[in-house]
């Protein structure tokens, strides 16, 4: 059972919509988080809720929708990969955000240490193991990943997301 970060307090009317609008204006990098389930099937989701936690030991966190099948696969195996997308990978970001059940048939991927690696679409990939029990936070779950290894795949600029649009880093200036 995971602990909860949030108190059971209802926000004022309209605050959730205002918060969503506020966060749309906060551009961030884009990743596809991947994992294998207990049968070896690949799962993946687009995620922009990722941040570093500490360098000693190297740890990141990500937030996933509580009902996500990718989250279930991550929990089942205790491991996942974070594929940081480069600016030419907009279609891959949209595909993995869509929930299309055939998404792995439509991209090139290889078996990584902790989850599928999207080497054609990622500028960097981190293999992670779940470092502590996931923490419930409303309708999402916070997962802490201890970094097992990192592959710096290309020197291409990262893909950004904000105002419900994908943007190239090189075009952001």
PyMOL commands that set and color helices and strands:
alter all, ss='L'
color gray80, all
select helices_A, chain A and resi 15-24+69-77+90-98+103-105+169-171
alter helices_A, ss='H'
color red, helices_A
select strands_A, chain A and resi 28-29+31-36+42-47+50-55+58-65+79-85+110-111+116-117+122-130+135-137+140-152+159-162+165-168
alter strands_A, ss='S'
color yellow, strands_A
deselect
rebuild
show_as cartoon
